[in-house]
Amino acid sequence: MRWINRLVGLCLIAAIVPLWQTADRFPGTAAIFPRISLAALGILALILLVSSFWAVTSPASDGEGARSLAAAGKPPAVFAITAAAVAAMSYVGFFPAMALMAAALFWVLGGDKPWFYLSAIAILFVMIYLVFVSALNVQLTTATFLH
């Protein structure tokens, strides 16, 4: 599955360039947060890309490195689920779209601890609300089908 890591790393690095330019539209210092996030994502993508060329020294676990159609289909499925969630955000709102995405990812990736996963998602949602809506006064997308 090293080719998947190479593909994902290259796709992430390629996506950073237009997203970096999109941050120019934010007023004043508002462009700092997305650019720091993109820089961190770029560093992690570069690490993923470079490490995919190293020989694997440990045995594969949890299906990683498996040579099957199901294992090869997981990365494209994750990209498709994420893209669908981003597209759905403008219709159903941020939190419902992210909740549906979390449920779909749990199912596709074969999660085995649903209560841990649900509690982590709930904590993440609360932190997103506190940081972005309460502290930074950033309005997250709301459902347009209700208006």
DSSP file with accessible surface (Angstrom, degrees, kcal/mol):
  #  RESIDUE AA STRUCTURE BP1 BP2  ACC     N-H-->O    O-->H-N    N-H-->O    O-->H-N    TCO  KAPPA ALPHA  PHI   PSI    X-CA   Y-CA   Z-CA
    1    1 A M    >>        0   0   54      0, 0.0     4,-1.6     0, 0.0     3,-0.5   0.000 360.0 360.0 360.0  11.9    0.0    0.0    0.0
    2    2 A R  H 3>  +     0   0  104      1,-0.2     4,-2.2     2,-0.2     5,-0.2   0.844 360.0  60.1 -64.1 -29.5    3.0    2.3   -0.3
    3    3 A W  H 3> S+     0   0  142      1,-0.2     4,-2.5     2,-0.2    -1,-0.2   0.858 101.7  53.5 -66.7 -31.2    1.7    3.5   -3.6
    4    4 A I  H <> S+     0   0    8     -3,-0.5     4,-3.0     2,-0.2     5,-0.3   0.928 108.1  49.6 -66.6 -43.2   -1.5    4.7   -1.8
    5    5 A N  H  X S+     0   0   48     -4,-1.6     4,-2.5     1,-0.2    -2,-0.2   0.899 111.9  48.8 -62.4 -38.5    0.7    6.7    0.6
    6    6 A R  H  X S+     0   0   73     -4,-2.2     4,-2.5     2,-0.2    -2,-0.2   0.928 112.9  47.2 -65.3 -43.8    2.6    8.2   -2.3
    7    7 A L  H  X S+     0   0   91     -4,-2.5     4,-2.6     2,-0.2    -2,-0.2   0.936 113.9  46.5 -64.4 -45.1   -0.7    9.1   -4.1
    8    8 A V  H  X S+     0   0   27     -4,-3.0     4,-2.6     2,-0.2     5,-0.2   0.929 112.8  50.4 -64.0 -44.2   -2.2   10.6   -1.0
    9    9 A G  H  X S+     0   0    0     -4,-2.5     4,-2.3    -5,-0.3    -2,-0.2   0.932 112.9  45.7 -59.9 -44.9    0.9   12.6   -0.2
   10   10 A L  H  X S+     0   0   99     -4,-2.5     4,-2.7     2,-0.2    -1,-0.2   0.903 112.6  50.7 -65.9 -41.1    1.2   14.0   -3.7
   11   11 A C  H  X S+     0   0   59     -4,-2.6     4,-2.0     2,-0.2    -2,-0.2   0.906 111.2  48.3 -63.5 -42.1   -2.6   14.9   -3.8
   12   12 A L  H  X S+     0   0   44     -4,-2.6     4,-1.4     2,-0.2    -2,-0.2   0.928 112.6  47.6 -64.7 -43.2   -2.3   16.7   -0.5
   13   13 A I  H  X S+     0   0   57     -4,-2.3     4,-0.9    -5,-0.2     3,-0.3   0.920 112.5  49.9 -64.4 -40.7    0.8   18.6   -1.6
   14   14 A A  H  < S+     0   0   66     -4,-2.7     3,-0.2     1,-0.2    -1,-0.2   0.851 109.4  52.0 -65.8 -33.0   -0.9   19.5   -4.9
   15   15 A A  H  X S+     0   0   43     -4,-2.0     4,-1.6     1,-0.2    -1,-0.2   0.764  98.0  66.8 -75.0 -22.9   -4.1   20.7   -3.0
   16   16 A I  H  X S+     0   0   25     -4,-1.4     4,-2.8    -3,-0.3     5,-0.2   0.886  91.4  62.1 -67.0 -36.4   -2.1   23.0   -0.8
   17   17 A V  H  X S+     0   0   88     -4,-0.9     4,-1.7    -3,-0.2    -1,-0.2   0.957 109.6  36.4 -60.2 -54.6   -1.0   25.4   -3.6
   18   18 A P  H  > S+     0   0   65      0, 0.0     4,-1.8     0, 0.0    -1,-0.2   0.885 117.3  53.4 -68.3 -31.3   -4.5   26.5   -4.6
   19   19 A L  H  X S+     0   0   87     -4,-1.6     4,-1.3     2,-0.2    -2,-0.2   0.870 105.8  53.7 -68.8 -35.1   -5.7   26.5   -1.0
   20   20 A W  H  < S+     0   0  101     -4,-2.8     3,-0.3     1,-0.2     4,-0.3   0.913 109.6  48.2 -62.4 -42.5   -2.8   28.7    0.0
   21   21 A Q  H >< S+     0   0  121     -4,-1.7     3,-1.3     1,-0.2     4,-0.3   0.836 104.6  60.1 -68.4 -31.2   -3.8   31.2   -2.7
   22   22 A T  H >< S+     0   0   49     -4,-1.8     3,-1.7     1,-0.3    -1,-0.2   0.836  92.8  66.6 -64.6 -30.2   -7.4   31.1   -1.5
   23   23 A A  G >< S+     0   0    1     -4,-1.3     3,-1.4    -3,-0.3    -1,-0.3   0.691  82.5  76.8 -66.3 -16.3   -6.3   32.4    1.9
   24   24 A D  G <  S+     0   0  106     -3,-1.3    -1,-0.3    -4,-0.3    -2,-0.2   0.769  84.7  64.5 -63.1 -24.1   -5.3   35.7    0.2
   25   25 A R  G <  S+     0   0  194     -3,-1.7    -1,-0.2    -4,-0.3    -2,-0.2   0.636  79.6  98.2 -76.8 -13.4   -9.0   36.6    0.1
   26   26 A F  S <  S-     0   0   98     -3,-1.4     5,-0.3    -4,-0.2     2,-0.1  -0.563  81.2-113.6 -77.0 139.4   -9.3   36.7    3.9
   27   27 A P    >   -     0   0  104      0, 0.0     3,-2.1     0, 0.0     4,-0.1  -0.405  65.4 -33.5 -75.6 144.8   -9.0   40.2    5.4
   28   28 A G  G >  S-     0   0   78      1,-0.3     3,-0.7     2,-0.1    -2,-0.1  -0.157 126.9 -11.4  56.2-129.3   -6.1   41.3    7.6
   29   29 A T  G >  S+     0   0  113      1,-0.2     3,-1.6     2,-0.1     4,-0.4   0.348 106.5 100.4 -88.6   8.2   -4.6   38.6    9.7
   30   30 A A  G <  S+     0   0   52     -3,-2.1     3,-0.3     1,-0.3    -1,-0.2   0.709  72.9  65.9 -66.7 -17.3   -7.4   36.1    9.1
   31   31 A A  G <> S+     0   0   12     -3,-0.7     4,-1.7    -5,-0.3    -1,-0.3   0.637  82.6  78.3 -78.9 -11.2   -5.2   34.3    6.6
   32   32 A I  H <> S+     0   0   93     -3,-1.6     4,-2.6     2,-0.2     5,-0.2   0.934  89.3  51.6 -65.8 -46.7   -2.8   33.2    9.3
   33   33 A F  H  > S+     0   0  124     -4,-0.4     4,-2.4    -3,-0.3     5,-0.2   0.948 112.2  43.6 -61.0 -50.1   -4.8   30.3   10.6
   34   34 A P  H  > S+     0   0   33      0, 0.0     4,-2.7     0, 0.0    -1,-0.2   0.895 114.5  51.3 -64.3 -33.0   -5.5   28.6    7.3
   35   35 A R  H  X S+     0   0   60     -4,-1.7     4,-2.4     2,-0.2    -2,-0.2   0.898 109.5  48.6 -71.4 -36.3   -1.9   29.1    6.2
   36   36 A I  H  X S+     0   0  107     -4,-2.6     4,-2.5     2,-0.2    -1,-0.2   0.929 113.5  48.4 -65.7 -41.6   -0.5   27.6    9.5
   37   37 A S  H  X S+     0   0   53     -4,-2.4     4,-2.5    -5,-0.2    -2,-0.2   0.914 112.6  47.8 -63.2 -43.0   -2.9   24.7    9.0
   38   38 A L  H  X S+     0   0   19     -4,-2.7     4,-2.6     2,-0.2    -1,-0.2   0.875 110.3  52.2 -66.7 -36.8   -1.8   24.2    5.4
   39   39 A A  H  X S+     0   0   45     -4,-2.4     4,-2.4     2,-0.2    -2,-0.2   0.932 111.4  46.6 -64.5 -43.5    1.8   24.4    6.3
   40   40 A A  H  X S+     0   0   47     -4,-2.5     4,-2.5     2,-0.2    -2,-0.2   0.920 113.2  49.4 -63.0 -43.2    1.3   21.7    9.0
   41   41 A L  H  X S+     0   0   65     -4,-2.5     4,-2.7     1,-0.2    -2,-0.2   0.905 110.4  51.3 -62.5 -40.0   -0.6   19.6    6.4
   42   42 A G  H  X S+     0   0   18     -4,-2.6     4,-2.4     2,-0.2    -2,-0.2   0.911 109.8  48.8 -64.5 -41.0    2.2   20.1    3.9
   43   43 A I  H  X S+     0   0  107     -4,-2.4     4,-2.4     2,-0.2    -2,-0.2   0.938 113.7  46.3 -64.1 -45.4    4.8   19.0    6.3
   44   44 A L  H  X S+     0   0  113     -4,-2.5     4,-2.5     1,-0.2    -2,-0.2   0.896 112.5  50.6 -65.6 -37.9    2.8   15.9    7.3
   45   45 A A  H  X S+     0   0    1     -4,-2.7     4,-2.6     2,-0.2    -1,-0.2   0.899 110.2  50.2 -66.0 -38.6    2.1   15.1    3.6
   46   46 A L  H  X S+     0   0   94     -4,-2.4     4,-2.9     2,-0.2     5,-0.3   0.912 110.2  49.8 -65.7 -40.4    5.8   15.4    2.8
   47   47 A I  H  X S+     0   0   99     -4,-2.4     4,-2.8     2,-0.2    -2,-0.2   0.924 111.8  49.1 -62.6 -43.4    6.7   13.1    5.7
   48   48 A L  H  X S+     0   0   48     -4,-2.5     4,-1.1     2,-0.2    -2,-0.2   0.928 113.4  46.9 -60.7 -44.3    4.1   10.6    4.4
   49   49 A L  H  < S+     0   0   25     -4,-2.6     3,-0.4     2,-0.2     4,-0.3   0.943 115.5  43.7 -64.7 -48.0    5.5   10.8    0.9
   50   50 A V  H >< S+     0   0   70     -4,-2.9     3,-1.6     1,-0.2     4,-0.3   0.922 112.1  52.6 -66.6 -42.1    9.1   10.4    1.9
   51   51 A S  H >< S+     0   0   43     -4,-2.8     3,-1.1     1,-0.3    -1,-0.2   0.737  95.7  70.1 -69.8 -17.8    8.4    7.6    4.3
   52   52 A S  T 3< S+     0   0    2     -4,-1.1    -1,-0.3    -3,-0.4    -2,-0.2   0.664  94.4  56.5 -71.6 -13.6    6.6    5.7    1.6
   53   53 A F  T <  S+     0   0  127     -3,-1.6     2,-0.2    -4,-0.3    -1,-0.2   0.531  88.7  93.9 -92.6  -8.6    9.9    5.1   -0.1
   54   54 A W  S <  S-     0   0  173     -3,-1.1     2,-0.1    -4,-0.3     3,-0.0  -0.608  87.2-103.4 -82.5 148.2   11.5    3.5    3.0
   55   55 A A        -     0   0   78     -2,-0.2     2,-0.4     1,-0.1    -1,-0.1  -0.411  37.1-111.1 -68.8 141.2   11.4   -0.3    3.2
   56   56 A V        +     0   0  103      1,-0.2    -1,-0.1    -2,-0.1     4,-0.1  -0.618  36.7 176.3 -76.2 125.8    8.9   -1.6    5.7
   57   57 A T        +     0   0  140     -2,-0.4    -1,-0.2     2,-0.1    -2,-0.0   0.572  59.6  62.1-106.7 -14.4   10.6   -3.1    8.7
   58   58 A S  S    S-     0   0   76      1,-0.0     3,-0.1     3,-0.0     2,-0.0  -0.840  91.7 -98.8-112.5 153.7    7.6   -4.0   10.8
   59   59 A P        -     0   0  117      0, 0.0     2,-0.1     0, 0.0    -2,-0.1  -0.330  44.3-102.2 -67.4 150.0    4.8   -6.4   10.0
   60   60 A A        -     0   0   72      5,-0.1     2,-0.3    -4,-0.1     5,-0.1  -0.395  42.5-172.5 -69.8 146.9    1.6   -5.0    8.7
   61   61 A S    >   +     0   0   72      1,-0.1     3,-2.1    -2,-0.1     5,-0.1  -0.967  56.9  19.0-139.8 157.1   -1.3   -4.8   11.1
   62   62 A D  T 3  S-     0   0  164     -2,-0.3    -1,-0.1     1,-0.3     3,-0.1   0.838 131.0 -56.5  54.9  34.6   -5.0   -3.9   10.9
   63   63 A G  T >  S+     0   0   46      1,-0.3     3,-2.1    -3,-0.1    -1,-0.3   0.404  94.9 147.2  83.9  -5.2   -5.1   -4.5    7.2
   64   64 A E  T <  S+     0   0  128     -3,-2.1    -1,-0.3     1,-0.3     3,-0.1  -0.472  73.9  14.0 -68.0 129.0   -2.3   -2.1    6.4
   65   65 A G  T 3  S+     0   0   32      1,-0.3    -1,-0.3    -2,-0.2   -63,-0.1   0.469  90.6 150.6  86.5   1.0   -0.4   -3.3    3.4
   66   66 A A    <   -     0   0   37     -3,-2.1     2,-1.0    -5,-0.1    -1,-0.3  -0.396  45.4-137.3 -67.1 143.4   -3.0   -5.9    2.6
   67   67 A R        +     0   0  246     -3,-0.1     2,-0.3    -2,-0.1    -1,-0.1  -0.684  60.6 111.5-103.7  77.5   -3.2   -6.8   -1.1
   68   68 A S  S  > S-     0   0   57     -2,-1.0     4,-2.2     1,-0.1     5,-0.2  -0.964  75.8-115.7-143.9 160.7   -7.0   -6.8   -1.7
   69   69 A L  H  > S+     0   0  158     -2,-0.3     4,-1.7     1,-0.2     5,-0.1   0.883 115.6  54.7 -64.0 -37.5   -9.6   -4.8   -3.5
   70   70 A A  H  > S+     0   0   74      1,-0.2     4,-0.6     2,-0.2    -1,-0.2   0.912 109.9  45.7 -63.5 -42.6  -11.2   -3.9   -0.2
   71   71 A A  H >4 S+     0   0   13      1,-0.2     3,-0.7     2,-0.2    -1,-0.2   0.900 113.5  49.3 -68.5 -38.4   -7.9   -2.5    1.3
   72   72 A A  H 3< S+     0   0   27     -4,-2.2    -1,-0.2     1,-0.2    -2,-0.2   0.775 107.6  56.3 -72.0 -23.3   -7.2   -0.6   -2.0
   73   73 A G  H 3X S+     0   0   34     -4,-1.7     4,-1.9    -5,-0.2    -1,-0.2   0.635  87.7  78.7 -84.3 -11.8  -10.7    0.9   -2.0
   74   74 A K  H <X S+     0   0   74     -3,-0.7     4,-2.5    -4,-0.6     5,-0.2   0.940  90.1  49.4 -67.0 -48.4  -10.5    2.5    1.4
   75   75 A P  H  > S+     0   0   29      0, 0.0     4,-2.3     0, 0.0     5,-0.2   0.951 114.2  44.8 -59.7 -46.3   -8.4    5.6    0.6
   76   76 A P  H  > S+     0   0   75      0, 0.0     4,-2.5     0, 0.0    -2,-0.2   0.891 112.6  53.6 -63.2 -33.4  -10.6    6.6   -2.4
   77   77 A A  H  X S+     0   0   32     -4,-1.9     4,-2.7     2,-0.2     5,-0.2   0.908 107.6  50.1 -65.6 -39.5  -13.7    5.9   -0.3
   78   78 A V  H  X S+     0   0   41     -4,-2.5     4,-2.5     2,-0.2     5,-0.2   0.926 111.2  48.7 -64.5 -43.1  -12.4    8.2    2.4
   79   79 A F  H  X S+     0   0   96     -4,-2.3     4,-2.6    -5,-0.2    -2,-0.2   0.923 112.8  48.2 -61.3 -43.3  -11.8   11.0   -0.2
   80   80 A A  H  X S+     0   0   60     -4,-2.5     4,-2.5     2,-0.2    -2,-0.2   0.916 111.9  48.7 -65.2 -41.7  -15.2   10.5   -1.6
   81   81 A I  H  X S+     0   0   30     -4,-2.7     4,-2.3     2,-0.2    -2,-0.2   0.926 112.9  48.0 -64.4 -42.7  -16.9   10.6    1.8
   82   82 A T  H  X S+     0   0   55     -4,-2.5     4,-2.4     2,-0.2    -2,-0.2   0.928 112.3  48.4 -64.7 -43.9  -15.0   13.7    2.7
   83   83 A A  H  X S+     0   0   63     -4,-2.6     4,-2.4     1,-0.2    -2,-0.2   0.914 111.7  50.1 -63.0 -40.7  -15.9   15.4   -0.6
   84   84 A A  H  X S+     0   0   59     -4,-2.5     4,-2.4     1,-0.2    -1,-0.2   0.898 110.0  50.8 -65.3 -37.8  -19.5   14.5   -0.1
   85   85 A A  H  X S+     0   0    8     -4,-2.3     4,-1.3     2,-0.2    -2,-0.2   0.912 110.2  48.9 -66.8 -40.8  -19.6   15.9    3.4
   86   86 A V  H  X S+     0   0   85     -4,-2.4     4,-0.5     1,-0.2     3,-0.3   0.920 113.7  46.9 -64.0 -41.9  -18.1   19.2    2.3
   87   87 A A  H >< S+     0   0   59     -4,-2.4     3,-0.6     1,-0.2     4,-0.3   0.886 111.6  51.3 -66.5 -36.9  -20.6   19.4   -0.5
   88   88 A A  H >X>S+     0   0   32     -4,-2.4     4,-2.8     1,-0.2     3,-1.4   0.722  90.4  81.0 -73.6 -20.0  -23.5   18.5    1.9
   89   89 A M  H 3X5S+     0   0   33     -4,-1.3     4,-1.7    -3,-0.3    -1,-0.2   0.861  88.4  52.7 -55.8 -39.3  -22.4   21.2    4.4
   90   90 A S  H <<5S+     0   0   56     -3,-0.6    54,-0.7    -4,-0.5    -1,-0.3   0.714 117.2  39.0 -73.0 -17.2  -24.1   24.0    2.5
   91   91 A Y  H <45S+     0   0  146     -3,-1.4    54,-1.5    -4,-0.3    55,-0.3   0.834 131.8  19.4 -98.3 -41.4  -27.4   22.0    2.4
   92   92 A V  H  <5S-     0   0   43     -4,-2.8    51,-0.5     1,-0.2    -3,-0.2   0.534 109.2-108.9-109.1  -9.9  -27.6   20.4    5.9
   93   93 A G     X< -     0   0    3     -4,-1.7     4,-1.6    -5,-0.5    49,-0.3  -0.181  34.7 -74.4 100.2 165.8  -25.2   22.5    7.9
   94   94 A F  H  > S+     0   0   33     47,-2.4     4,-2.6     2,-0.2     5,-0.2   0.958 122.6  44.7 -65.5 -55.9  -21.7   21.9    9.4
   95   95 A F  H  > S+     0   0   63     46,-0.3     4,-2.4     1,-0.2     5,-0.2   0.915 114.3  46.6 -66.1 -42.8  -22.5   19.6   12.3
   96   96 A P  H  > S+     0   0   65      0, 0.0     4,-2.4     0, 0.0    -1,-0.2   0.932 114.6  48.9 -63.2 -39.4  -25.0   17.3   10.6
   97   97 A A  H  X S+     0   0    2     -4,-1.6     4,-2.3     1,-0.2    -2,-0.2   0.920 113.4  46.1 -64.9 -41.5  -22.7   16.9    7.6
   98   98 A M  H  X S+     0   0   26     -4,-2.6     4,-2.7     2,-0.2    -1,-0.2   0.867 110.9  52.9 -70.3 -33.6  -19.7   16.1    9.9
   99   99 A A  H  X S+     0   0   44     -4,-2.4     4,-2.3    -5,-0.2    -2,-0.2   0.930 111.0  46.7 -66.1 -42.7  -21.8   13.7   11.9
  100  100 A L  H  X S+     0   0  120     -4,-2.4     4,-2.5     2,-0.2    -2,-0.2   0.895 112.5  50.7 -64.5 -39.4  -22.8   11.8    8.8
  101  101 A M  H  X S+     0   0   40     -4,-2.3     4,-2.8     2,-0.2     5,-0.2   0.927 109.6  50.2 -63.7 -43.3  -19.1   11.9    7.6
  102  102 A A  H  X S+     0   0    8     -4,-2.7     4,-2.3     1,-0.2    -2,-0.2   0.916 111.7  48.0 -61.8 -42.8  -18.0   10.5   11.0
  103  103 A A  H  X S+     0   0   61     -4,-2.3     4,-2.0     2,-0.2    -1,-0.2   0.922 113.1  47.9 -64.0 -42.7  -20.5    7.7   10.8
  104  104 A A  H  X S+     0   0   32     -4,-2.5     4,-3.0     1,-0.2     5,-0.2   0.907 112.0  49.2 -66.0 -40.4  -19.6    6.8    7.2
  105  105 A L  H  X S+     0   0   26     -4,-2.8     4,-2.7     2,-0.2    -1,-0.2   0.892 108.5  53.6 -66.2 -38.5  -15.9    6.8    8.1
  106  106 A F  H  X>S+     0   0   49     -4,-2.3     5,-2.6    -5,-0.2     4,-0.5   0.932 114.2  42.3 -60.0 -42.7  -16.4    4.6   11.1
  107  107 A W  H ><5S+     0   0  210     -4,-2.0     3,-0.6     3,-0.2    -2,-0.2   0.943 117.0  45.2 -70.2 -48.0  -18.3    2.1    8.9
  108  108 A V  H 3<5S+     0   0   31     -4,-3.0    -2,-0.2     1,-0.2    -3,-0.2   0.904 116.8  44.5 -65.5 -40.7  -15.9    2.2    5.9
  109  109 A L  H 3<5S-     0   0   88     -4,-2.7    -1,-0.2    -5,-0.2    -2,-0.2   0.501 111.6-119.8 -85.7  -2.9  -12.7    2.0    8.0
  110  110 A G  T <<5 -     0   0   52     -3,-0.6    -3,-0.2    -4,-0.5    -4,-0.1   0.930  34.5-162.6  70.1  48.1  -14.1   -0.8   10.2
  111  111 A G      < -     0   0   33     -5,-2.6    -1,-0.1    -6,-0.2    -5,-0.0  -0.269  11.4-167.8 -62.0 147.4  -14.0    0.9   13.6
  112  112 A D  S    S+     0   0  134      1,-0.2    -1,-0.1     2,-0.0    -2,-0.0   0.431  71.8  59.6-120.5  -0.2  -14.3   -1.4   16.5
  113  113 A K     >  +     0   0  133      1,-0.1     4,-2.4     2,-0.1     5,-0.2  -0.691  55.7 171.2-128.5  79.5  -14.9    0.9   19.5
  114  114 A P  H  > S+     0   0   62      0, 0.0     4,-2.9     0, 0.0     5,-0.2   0.870  77.0  51.1 -62.6 -36.9  -18.1    2.8   18.8
  115  115 A W  H  > S+     0   0  211      2,-0.2     4,-2.3     1,-0.2     5,-0.2   0.908 112.2  46.7 -69.6 -38.6  -18.5    4.4   22.3
  116  116 A F  H  > S+     0   0  148      2,-0.2     4,-2.4     1,-0.2    -1,-0.2   0.936 114.6  47.8 -63.5 -45.1  -14.9    5.7   22.2
  117  117 A Y  H  X S+     0   0   65     -4,-2.4     4,-2.5     2,-0.2    -2,-0.2   0.930 112.5  48.4 -62.7 -45.9  -15.4    7.0   18.7
  118  118 A L  H  X S+     0   0   99     -4,-2.9     4,-2.4     1,-0.2    -1,-0.2   0.905 112.5  48.1 -63.3 -41.4  -18.7    8.7   19.6
  119  119 A S  H  X S+     0   0   58     -4,-2.3     4,-2.5    -5,-0.2    -1,-0.2   0.904 111.4  50.3 -68.4 -37.7  -17.3   10.3   22.6
  120  120 A A  H  X S+     0   0   43     -4,-2.4     4,-2.4     2,-0.2    -2,-0.2   0.918 112.1  47.8 -64.8 -40.9  -14.3   11.6   20.7
  121  121 A I  H  X S+     0   0   34     -4,-2.5     4,-2.8     2,-0.2    -2,-0.2   0.912 111.4  50.7 -65.8 -41.4  -16.5   13.0   18.0
  122  122 A A  H  X S+     0   0   52     -4,-2.4     4,-2.3     2,-0.2    -2,-0.2   0.931 111.5  47.4 -62.7 -44.1  -18.8   14.7   20.6
  123  123 A I  H  X S+     0   0  109     -4,-2.5     4,-2.6     1,-0.2    -1,-0.2   0.920 111.9  51.1 -63.3 -41.5  -15.7   16.2   22.3
  124  124 A L  H  X S+     0   0   89     -4,-2.4     4,-2.7     1,-0.2    -2,-0.2   0.927 109.8  49.4 -61.6 -44.6  -14.4   17.4   19.0
  125  125 A F  H  X S+     0   0   41     -4,-2.8     4,-2.5     2,-0.2    -1,-0.2   0.904 111.1  49.3 -62.2 -42.2  -17.8   19.0   18.1
  126  126 A V  H  X S+     0   0   85     -4,-2.3     4,-2.9     2,-0.2    -2,-0.2   0.934 112.4  48.0 -63.2 -43.4  -17.9   20.8   21.4
  127  127 A M  H  X S+     0   0   99     -4,-2.6     4,-2.8     2,-0.2     5,-0.3   0.908 110.9  50.9 -65.6 -39.6  -14.4   22.1   21.0
  128  128 A I  H  X>S+     0   0   29     -4,-2.7     4,-2.5     2,-0.2     5,-0.8   0.934 112.8  46.6 -61.1 -44.6  -15.1   23.3   17.4
  129  129 A Y  I  X>S+     0   0  115     -4,-2.5     5,-2.3    -5,-0.2     4,-1.0   0.939 114.6  46.4 -63.8 -46.3  -18.2   25.1   18.7
  130  130 A L  I  <>S+     0   0   87     -4,-2.9     5,-2.4     3,-0.2    -2,-0.2   0.921 119.9  38.8 -63.6 -43.6  -16.4   26.7   21.6
  131  131 A V  I  <>S+     0   0   62     -4,-2.8     5,-2.1    -5,-0.2    -2,-0.2   0.968 128.3  26.8 -73.8 -52.8  -13.3   27.8   19.6
  132  132 A F  I  <5S+     0   0   52     -4,-2.5     6,-3.6    -5,-0.3    -3,-0.2   0.940 131.1  30.0 -82.6 -47.0  -14.9   28.9   16.3
  133  133 A V  I  <<S+     0   0   20     -4,-1.0     4,-0.3    -5,-0.8    -3,-0.2   0.953 131.0  29.4 -80.5 -49.5  -18.5   30.0   17.2
  134  134 A S  I   <S+     0   0   69     -5,-2.3    -3,-0.2     2,-0.1    -4,-0.2   0.963 131.4  28.2 -77.7 -52.8  -18.0   31.2   20.8
  135  135 A A  I   <S+     0   0   77     -5,-2.4    -3,-0.2    -6,-0.2    -4,-0.2   0.933 133.3  28.2 -80.1 -45.5  -14.4   32.5   20.9
  136  136 A L  S   <S-     0   0  104     -5,-2.1    -3,-0.2    -6,-0.2    -1,-0.2   0.524  94.1-132.0 -95.8  -7.2  -13.7   33.5   17.3
  137  137 A N        +     0   0  123     -4,-0.3     2,-0.6     1,-0.2    -4,-0.2   0.874  50.2 154.8  57.4  41.0  -17.3   34.4   16.4
  138  138 A V        -     0   0   65     -6,-3.6     2,-0.5    -7,-0.1    -1,-0.2  -0.893  39.4-137.6 -99.4 120.5  -17.1   32.4   13.1
  139  139 A Q        -     0   0  136     -2,-0.6     2,-0.1    -3,-0.1     3,-0.1  -0.674  15.0-143.6 -81.3 123.5  -20.4   31.3   11.9
  140  140 A L        -     0   0   34     -2,-0.5    -1,-0.0     1,-0.2   -11,-0.0  -0.433  38.7 -77.5 -80.5 159.7  -20.4   27.7   10.7
  141  141 A T        -     0   0   67     -2,-0.1   -47,-2.4   -48,-0.1   -46,-0.3  -0.255  49.1-155.3 -61.9 142.1  -22.5   26.8    7.7
  142  142 A T        -     0   0   89    -49,-0.3   -49,-0.5   -52,-0.1     2,-0.2  -0.757  32.0 -80.0-113.9 165.2  -26.2   26.3    8.4
  143  143 A A        -     0   0   12    -51,-0.5     3,-0.2    -2,-0.3   -51,-0.2  -0.451  33.0-168.6 -69.6 127.4  -28.8   24.3    6.6
  144  144 A T  S >  S+     0   0   73    -54,-0.7     3,-1.0    -2,-0.2    -1,-0.2   0.721  81.3  69.5 -87.9 -20.3  -30.1   26.0    3.5
  145  145 A F  T 3  S+     0   0  136    -54,-1.5    -1,-0.2     1,-0.2   -53,-0.1   0.696  95.8  56.1 -72.5 -13.1  -33.0   23.6    2.9
  146  146 A L  T 3         0   0  129    -55,-0.3    -1,-0.2    -3,-0.2    -2,-0.2   0.631 360.0 360.0 -87.7 -14.6  -34.6   25.0    6.1
  147  147 A H    <         0   0  176     -3,-1.0    -3,-0.0    -4,-0.2     0, 0.0  -0.588 360.0 360.0 -91.1 360.0  -34.6   28.6    4.8
